[in-house]
Amino acid sequence: MPAAIVIPARYGSSRFPGKPLFPVAGTPMLERVWRIAKSVAQATRVVIATDDERILAAARGFDAEAIMTSPDCTNGTERVHDAVQRAGIEEDIVLNLQGDALLTPPWVLEAMIDEMILDTSPDIVTPAVRLTGPALEEFLARKQATPASGTTVVFDRKKNALYFSKAVIPYMRKEGHAGVHRHIGLYGYRKTALARYVELAPTPLEQTEGLEQLRALESGMSVRIAIVDYRGRTHWSVDAPEDVAIAETIIGREGELLAQTSKTGGA
């Protein structure tokens, strides 16, 4: 059961124009993400989906498959769905890997695909990390300072999501039971489920929490949680220009996720 990875990449970010093409430790951000996707064992196709000719040209410059999508796409999920149609993607499993997720370990993506291969019933799969010890303490401290940062998830015994929240759930009356799981914002879809999702209207809990994945739950779609381990790597993405220096510090400290060879400078 093959899988495709689609990387939505938009040039006109209000917070960081041209972000996908910005170099991080000498290699354009988009190229880093593409190379991560290409290293995923079960990925039979990797497509960059953009609405800008500059990104299209840059992607083809490092030999990526890239396609222009509609300028009317309002978010990355819609762009992925548009790319599925325009590129004629035949794979049943489609992963949405954001173009700024440059520190995503490939084994996290592989775990998502494995989850969908082993059980064909879930519509959507998304990863989460169990927080313990210092990682949990740091997460809770960050929540005190910026309550809207970070998302947690609870799930049933089959790892089907019950709820996602910006609040810390579950409330820890006693330790050592369910635990706190931080949600990682990556998504894999059955192709038919992706087509259904983009047709859904926003839902009340989604609008209240500001979490798009709640639209799927409120609409009766099944969301499977893949429990993943970052193996000592730091979870990070680039939302604003100041995040680049942090990403470069992480790379300098932890090393590259995989060998980088850039036509525009190398790392």
C-alpha atoms as a printed R data frame, in Angstrom:
    type eleno elety resid chain resno       x      y       z
1   ATOM     1    CA   MET     A     1   0.000  0.000   0.000
2   ATOM     2    CA   PRO     A     2   2.192  2.868  -1.220
3   ATOM     3    CA   ALA     A     3   2.183  6.394   0.191
4   ATOM     4    CA   ALA     A     4   2.734  9.825  -1.312
5   ATOM     5    CA   ILE     A     5   4.097 12.829   0.570
6   ATOM     6    CA   VAL     A     6   2.905 16.258  -0.539
7   ATOM     7    CA   ILE     A     7   4.756 19.351   0.673
8   ATOM     8    CA   PRO     A     8   2.624 22.521   0.464
9   ATOM     9    CA   ALA     A     9   4.878 25.562   0.070
10  ATOM    10    CA   ARG     A    10   3.517 29.104  -0.177
11  ATOM    11    CA   TYR     A    11   5.702 32.110  -0.996
12  ATOM    12    CA   GLY     A    12   3.470 34.894   0.332
13  ATOM    13    CA   SER     A    13   3.605 34.332   4.094
14  ATOM    14    CA   SER     A    14   2.646 37.507   5.946
15  ATOM    15    CA   ARG     A    15   5.120 36.778   8.768
16  ATOM    16    CA   PHE     A    16   7.961 35.496   6.574
17  ATOM    17    CA   PRO     A    17   7.681 36.205   2.808
18  ATOM    18    CA   GLY     A    18   9.675 33.735   0.722
19  ATOM    19    CA   LYS     A    19  10.138 31.435   3.715
20  ATOM    20    CA   PRO     A    20  10.449 28.124   1.799
21  ATOM    21    CA   LEU     A    21  13.468 29.427  -0.133
22  ATOM    22    CA   PHE     A    22  15.300 30.893   2.869
23  ATOM    23    CA   PRO     A    23  18.596 29.102   3.603
24  ATOM    24    CA   VAL     A    24  19.051 27.313   6.911
25  ATOM    25    CA   ALA     A    25  22.682 26.393   7.595
26  ATOM    26    CA   GLY     A    26  23.344 26.864   3.886
27  ATOM    27    CA   THR     A    27  20.481 24.810   2.462
28  ATOM    28    CA   PRO     A    28  17.060 26.207   1.460
29  ATOM    29    CA   MET     A    29  14.386 25.249   3.944
30  ATOM    30    CA   LEU     A    30  12.202 23.600   1.301
31  ATOM    31    CA   GLU     A    31  15.072 21.480   0.033
32  ATOM    32    CA   ARG     A    32  15.712 20.235   3.563
33  ATOM    33    CA   VAL     A    33  12.084 19.189   3.973
34  ATOM    34    CA   TRP     A    34  12.020 17.541   0.534
35  ATOM    35    CA   ARG     A    35  15.141 15.510   1.336
36  ATOM    36    CA   ILE     A    36  13.567 14.305   4.568
37  ATOM    37    CA   ALA     A    37  10.479 13.185   2.629
38  ATOM    38    CA   LYS     A    38  12.599 11.459  -0.023
39  ATOM    39    CA   SER     A    39  14.362  9.431   2.681
40  ATOM    40    CA   VAL     A    40  11.090  7.895   3.940
41  ATOM    41    CA   ALA     A    41  11.192  4.211   3.042
42  ATOM    42    CA   GLN     A    42   7.490  3.762   2.201
43  ATOM    43    CA   ALA     A    43   7.103  6.979   0.185
44  ATOM    44    CA   THR     A    44   6.725  6.088  -3.477
45  ATOM    45    CA   ARG     A    45   6.180  9.702  -4.541
46  ATOM    46    CA   VAL     A    46   7.096 13.143  -3.139
47  ATOM    47    CA   VAL     A    47   5.472 16.246  -4.639
48  ATOM    48    CA   ILE     A    48   5.990 19.917  -3.782
49  ATOM    49    CA   ALA     A    49   2.740 21.889  -4.176
50  ATOM    50    CA   THR     A    50   3.011 25.652  -4.600
51  ATOM    51    CA   ASP     A    51   1.223 28.698  -5.963
52  ATOM    52    CA   ASP     A    52   4.384 30.607  -6.906
53  ATOM    53    CA   GLU     A    53   6.651 30.250  -9.950
54  ATOM    54    CA   ARG     A    54   9.755 31.120  -7.879
55  ATOM    55    CA   ILE     A    55   9.203 28.132  -5.626
56  ATOM    56    CA   LEU     A    56   8.382 25.938  -8.616
57  ATOM    57    CA   ALA     A    57  11.666 26.877 -10.313
58  ATOM    58    CA   ALA     A    58  13.701 26.416  -7.135
59  ATOM    59    CA   ALA     A    59  12.160 22.990  -6.481
60  ATOM    60    CA   ARG     A    60  12.897 21.796  -9.980
61  ATOM    61    CA   GLY     A    61  16.415 23.171  -9.532
62  ATOM    62    CA   PHE     A    62  17.130 20.516  -6.895
63  ATOM    63    CA   ASP     A    63  15.366 17.841  -8.980
64  ATOM    64    CA   ALA     A    64  12.118 17.719  -7.012
65  ATOM    65    CA   GLU     A    65   8.771 16.945  -8.564
66  ATOM    66    CA   ALA     A    66   6.755 20.146  -8.197
67  ATOM    67    CA   ILE     A    67   3.348 21.320  -9.342
68  ATOM    68    CA   MET     A    68   1.458 24.603  -9.427
69  ATOM    69    CA   THR     A    69  -1.788 24.553  -7.467
70  ATOM    70    CA   SER     A    70  -4.764 26.895  -7.404
71  ATOM    71    CA   PRO     A    71  -4.200 30.347  -5.878
72  ATOM    72    CA   ASP     A    72  -7.613 29.936  -4.254
73  ATOM    73    CA   CYS     A    73  -6.401 27.290  -1.766
74  ATOM    74    CA   THR     A    74  -6.916 28.781   1.697
75  ATOM    75    CA   ASN     A    75  -4.621 26.437   3.639
76  ATOM    76    CA   GLY     A    76  -2.082 23.657   3.275
77  ATOM    77    CA   THR     A    77  -4.662 20.878   3.439
78  ATOM    78    CA   GLU     A    78  -6.588 22.302   0.495
79  ATOM    79    CA   ARG     A    79  -3.317 22.697  -1.403
80  ATOM    80    CA   VAL     A    80  -2.448 19.052  -0.776
81  ATOM    81    CA   HIS     A    81  -5.849 17.945  -2.045
82  ATOM    82    CA   ASP     A    82  -5.499 20.157  -5.124
83  ATOM    83    CA   ALA     A    83  -2.072 18.652  -5.798
84  ATOM    84    CA   VAL     A    84  -3.484 15.126  -5.530
85  ATOM    85    CA   GLN     A    85  -5.918 15.970  -8.314
86  ATOM    86    CA   ARG     A    86  -3.553 17.912 -10.554
87  ATOM    87    CA   ALA     A    87  -0.582 15.538 -10.204
88  ATOM    88    CA   GLY     A    88  -2.721 12.419 -10.612
89  ATOM    89    CA   ILE     A    89  -1.476 10.925  -7.351
90  ATOM    90    CA   GLU     A    90  -2.646  7.307  -7.232
91  ATOM    91    CA   GLU     A    91  -1.292  6.321  -3.822
92  ATOM    92    CA   ASP     A    92  -4.002  5.565  -1.243
93  ATOM    93    CA   ILE     A    93  -2.094  7.218   1.629
94  ATOM    94    CA   VAL     A    94  -1.220 10.916   1.360
95  ATOM    95    CA   LEU     A    95   0.934 12.708   3.945
96  ATOM    96    CA   ASN     A    96   0.866 16.469   4.367
97  ATOM    97    CA   LEU     A    97   4.386 17.599   5.315
98  ATOM    98    CA   GLN     A    98   4.564 21.357   5.798
99  ATOM    99    CA   GLY     A    99   7.373 23.132   4.004
100 ATOM   100    CA   ASP     A   100   8.721 24.617   7.235
101 ATOM   101    CA   ALA     A   101   8.945 21.321   9.178
102 ATOM   102    CA   LEU     A   102  12.669 21.046   8.498
103 ATOM   103    CA   LEU     A   103  13.539 19.138  11.694
104 ATOM   104    CA   THR     A   104  10.986 16.351  11.304
105 ATOM   105    CA   PRO     A   105  12.761 12.985  11.722
106 ATOM   106    CA   PRO     A   106  11.952 10.671   8.804
107 ATOM   107    CA   TRP     A   107  11.117  7.868  11.241
108 ATOM   108    CA   VAL     A   108   8.157  9.927  12.487
109 ATOM   109    CA   LEU     A   109   6.718  9.967   8.965
110 ATOM   110    CA   GLU     A   110   7.473  6.257   8.603
111 ATOM   111    CA   ALA     A   111   5.572  5.528  11.841
112 ATOM   112    CA   MET     A   112   2.547  7.397  10.482
113 ATOM   113    CA   ILE     A   113   2.559  5.377   7.269
114 ATOM   114    CA   ASP     A   114   3.066  2.107   9.170
115 ATOM   115    CA   GLU     A   115   0.016  2.908  11.296
116 ATOM   116    CA   MET     A   116  -2.130  3.255   8.168
117 ATOM   117    CA   ILE     A   117  -0.698  0.143   6.542
118 ATOM   118    CA   LEU     A   118  -1.263 -2.061   9.586
119 ATOM   119    CA   ASP     A   119  -4.869 -0.896  10.040
120 ATOM   120    CA   THR     A   120  -6.841  0.371   7.067
121 ATOM   121    CA   SER     A   121  -9.773  1.649   9.131
122 ATOM   122    CA   PRO     A   122  -8.557  5.132  10.226
123 ATOM   123    CA   ASP     A   123  -9.375  8.075   7.953
124 ATOM   124    CA   ILE     A   124  -6.500 10.176   9.262
125 ATOM   125    CA   VAL     A   125  -3.304  9.534  11.204
126 ATOM   126    CA   THR     A   126  -1.314 12.085  13.189
127 ATOM   127    CA   PRO     A   127   1.631 11.693  15.602
128 ATOM   128    CA   ALA     A   128   1.994 12.497  19.288
129 ATOM   129    CA   VAL     A   129   4.820 12.293  21.827
130 ATOM   130    CA   ARG     A   130   4.334 11.238  25.443
131 ATOM   131    CA   LEU     A   131   5.770 13.879  27.776
132 ATOM   132    CA   THR     A   132   7.529 12.816  30.973
133 ATOM   133    CA   GLY     A   133  10.122 14.219  33.347
134 ATOM   134    CA   PRO     A   134  11.907 17.409  32.257
135 ATOM   135    CA   ALA     A   135  10.077 17.470  28.892
136 ATOM   136    CA   LEU     A   136   6.715 17.598  30.663
137 ATOM   137    CA   GLU     A   137   7.950 20.218  33.121
138 ATOM   138    CA   GLU     A   138   9.206 22.392  30.271
139 ATOM   139    CA   PHE     A   139   5.920 22.008  28.388
140 ATOM   140    CA   LEU     A   140   3.869 22.982  31.438
141 ATOM   141    CA   ALA     A   141   6.107 25.974  32.128
142 ATOM   142    CA   ARG     A   142   5.709 27.159  28.540
143 ATOM   143    CA   LYS     A   143   1.962 26.771  28.885
144 ATOM   144    CA   GLN     A   144   2.020 29.074  31.889
145 ATOM   145    CA   ALA     A   145   3.818 31.750  29.867
146 ATOM   146    CA   THR     A   146   1.959 31.273  26.552
147 ATOM   147    CA   PRO     A   147  -1.289 29.328  27.101
148 ATOM   148    CA   ALA     A   148  -2.039 28.962  23.378
149 ATOM   149    CA   SER     A   149   1.287 27.250  22.649
150 ATOM   150    CA   GLY     A   150   1.358 23.501  22.149
151 ATOM   151    CA   THR     A   151  -1.531 21.082  21.705
152 ATOM   152    CA   THR     A   152  -2.340 17.949  23.689
153 ATOM   153    CA   VAL     A   153  -4.421 14.933  22.700
154 ATOM   154    CA   VAL     A   154  -6.229 12.102  24.458
155 ATOM   155    CA   PHE     A   155  -7.181  8.837  22.763
156 ATOM   156    CA   ASP     A   156  -8.866  5.502  23.385
157 ATOM   157    CA   ARG     A   157  -7.261  2.076  23.805
158 ATOM   158    CA   LYS     A   158  -7.015  1.647  20.035
159 ATOM   159    CA   LYS     A   159  -5.208  5.021  19.842
160 ATOM   160    CA   ASN     A   160  -8.165  6.718  18.166
161 ATOM   161    CA   ALA     A   161  -8.243 10.403  19.111
162 ATOM   162    CA   LEU     A   162 -10.986 11.458  21.521
163 ATOM   163    CA   TYR     A   163 -10.080 15.142  21.737
164 ATOM   164    CA   PHE     A   164  -7.356 17.676  20.952
165 ATOM   165    CA   SER     A   165  -6.962 20.794  23.056
166 ATOM   166    CA   LYS     A   166  -4.827 23.831  23.738
167 ATOM   167    CA   ALA     A   167  -5.504 23.025  27.388
168 ATOM   168    CA   VAL     A   168  -3.371 20.357  29.044
169 ATOM   169    CA   ILE     A   169  -5.427 17.161  28.941
170 ATOM   170    CA   PRO     A   170  -6.027 14.928  30.759
171 ATOM   171    CA   TYR     A   171  -6.096 16.714  34.107
172 ATOM   172    CA   MET     A   172  -3.466 14.846  36.125
173 ATOM   173    CA   ARG     A   173  -5.253 13.993  39.372
174 ATOM   174    CA   LYS     A   174  -2.908 10.992  39.669
175 ATOM   175    CA   GLU     A   175   0.348 10.323  37.832
176 ATOM   176    CA   GLY     A   176   1.294  7.110  36.093
177 ATOM   177    CA   HIS     A   177  -1.940  6.485  34.203
178 ATOM   178    CA   ALA     A   178  -2.877  8.058  30.865
179 ATOM   179    CA   GLY     A   179  -0.073 10.626  30.771
180 ATOM   180    CA   VAL     A   180   0.169 13.824  28.725
181 ATOM   181    CA   HIS     A   181   0.747 13.540  24.982
182 ATOM   182    CA   ARG     A   182   1.848 16.497  22.902
183 ATOM   183    CA   HIS     A   183   0.313 16.514  19.441
184 ATOM   184    CA   ILE     A   184   2.644 16.983  16.467
185 ATOM   185    CA   GLY     A   185   0.901 18.812  13.615
186 ATOM   186    CA   LEU     A   186   1.540 16.347  10.793
187 ATOM   187    CA   TYR     A   187  -1.266 14.492   9.012
188 ATOM   188    CA   GLY     A   188  -1.674 11.442   6.846
189 ATOM   189    CA   TYR     A   189  -4.962 10.852   5.010
190 ATOM   190    CA   ARG     A   190  -6.674  8.134   3.083
191 ATOM   191    CA   LYS     A   191  -7.142  9.818  -0.267
192 ATOM   192    CA   THR     A   192 -10.930  9.477  -0.021
193 ATOM   193    CA   ALA     A   193 -10.860 10.934   3.508
194 ATOM   194    CA   LEU     A   194  -8.827 13.923   2.330
195 ATOM   195    CA   ALA     A   195 -11.445 14.629  -0.344
196 ATOM   196    CA   ARG     A   196 -14.177 14.423   2.281
197 ATOM   197    CA   TYR     A   197 -12.350 16.620   4.780
198 ATOM   198    CA   VAL     A   198 -11.829 19.564   2.436
199 ATOM   199    CA   GLU     A   199 -15.581 19.643   1.760
200 ATOM   200    CA   LEU     A   200 -16.476 19.962   5.456
201 ATOM   201    CA   ALA     A   201 -17.545 23.286   6.925
202 ATOM   202    CA   PRO     A   202 -15.759 24.627  10.028
203 ATOM   203    CA   THR     A   203 -17.200 23.209  13.262
204 ATOM   204    CA   PRO     A   204 -17.918 24.758  16.690
205 ATOM   205    CA   LEU     A   205 -15.104 23.105  18.676
206 ATOM   206    CA   GLU     A   206 -12.651 23.739  15.850
207 ATOM   207    CA   GLN     A   207 -13.495 27.436  15.897
208 ATOM   208    CA   THR     A   208 -13.403 27.601  19.695
209 ATOM   209    CA   GLU     A   209  -9.981 25.978  20.096
210 ATOM   210    CA   GLY     A   210  -8.541 27.087  16.744
211 ATOM   211    CA   LEU     A   211  -7.624 23.490  15.852
212 ATOM   212    CA   GLU     A   212  -8.521 22.226  12.373
213 ATOM   213    CA   GLN     A   213  -8.229 18.567  13.360
214 ATOM   214    CA   LEU     A   214 -11.318 18.948  15.557
215 ATOM   215    CA   ARG     A   215 -13.341 19.416  12.379
216 ATOM   216    CA   ALA     A   216 -12.618 15.794  11.524
217 ATOM   217    CA   LEU     A   217 -13.632 14.512  14.974
218 ATOM   218    CA   GLU     A   218 -16.791 16.610  15.107
219 ATOM   219    CA   SER     A   219 -17.744 15.273  11.680
220 ATOM   220    CA   GLY     A   220 -17.395 11.626  12.679
221 ATOM   221    CA   MET     A   221 -14.058 10.927  10.982
222 ATOM   222    CA   SER     A   222 -11.587  8.613  12.716
223 ATOM   223    CA   VAL     A   223  -8.183 10.052  13.667
224 ATOM   224    CA   ARG     A   224  -5.535  7.517  14.704
225 ATOM   225    CA   ILE     A   225  -2.641  8.624  16.903
226 ATOM   226    CA   ALA     A   226   0.823  7.313  16.070
227 ATOM   227    CA   ILE     A   227   2.898  7.420  19.263
228 ATOM   228    CA   VAL     A   228   6.405  8.460  18.218
229 ATOM   229    CA   ASP     A   229   9.797  8.991  19.817
230 ATOM   230    CA   TYR     A   230  12.042 11.809  18.594
231 ATOM   231    CA   ARG     A   231  15.066  9.841  19.885
232 ATOM   232    CA   GLY     A   232  16.668 12.876  21.461
233 ATOM   233    CA   ARG     A   233  16.026 15.189  18.515
234 ATOM   234    CA   THR     A   234  14.371 18.558  19.084
235 ATOM   235    CA   HIS     A   235  10.949 19.232  17.588
236 ATOM   236    CA   TRP     A   236  11.025 22.577  15.781
237 ATOM   237    CA   SER     A   237   9.606 24.380  12.750
238 ATOM   238    CA   VAL     A   238  10.142 27.852  11.317
239 ATOM   239    CA   ASP     A   239   7.238 30.275  11.586
240 ATOM   240    CA   ALA     A   240   9.091 33.607  11.647
241 ATOM   241    CA   PRO     A   241  12.569 34.866  10.647
242 ATOM   242    CA   GLU     A   242  13.862 34.653  14.221
243 ATOM   243    CA   ASP     A   243  13.154 30.899  14.221
244 ATOM   244    CA   VAL     A   244  15.891 30.319  11.634
245 ATOM   245    CA   ALA     A   245  18.713 31.023  14.101
246 ATOM   246    CA   ILE     A   246  17.131 28.597  16.588
247 ATOM   247    CA   ALA     A   247  16.905 25.906  13.911
248 ATOM   248    CA   GLU     A   248  20.548 26.442  13.002
249 ATOM   249    CA   THR     A   249  21.550 26.188  16.661
250 ATOM   250    CA   ILE     A   250  19.674 22.883  16.953
251 ATOM   251    CA   ILE     A   251  21.347 21.526  13.818
252 ATOM   252    CA   GLY     A   252  24.752 22.622  15.102
253 ATOM   253    CA   ARG     A   253  24.130 20.926  18.452
254 ATOM   254    CA   GLU     A   254  22.432 17.712  17.286
255 ATOM   255    CA   GLY     A   255  23.848 17.319  13.798
256 ATOM   256    CA   GLU     A   256  21.982 16.879  10.538
257 ATOM   257    CA   LEU     A   257  19.009 14.525  10.362
258 ATOM   258    CA   LEU     A   258  20.493 13.194   7.135
259 ATOM   259    CA   ALA     A   259  23.190 14.174   4.675
260 ATOM   260    CA   GLN     A   260  22.426 17.463   2.944
261 ATOM   261    CA   THR     A   261  23.700 18.185  -0.555
262 ATOM   262    CA   SER     A   262  22.470 21.475  -1.898
263 ATOM   263    CA   LYS     A   263  23.015 22.893  -5.356
264 ATOM   264    CA   THR     A   264  22.690 26.323  -3.745
265 ATOM   265    CA   GLY     A   265  25.424 26.008  -1.148
266 ATOM   266    CA   GLY     A   266  25.301 22.746   0.810
267 ATOM   267    CA   ALA     A   267  25.242 22.287   4.568
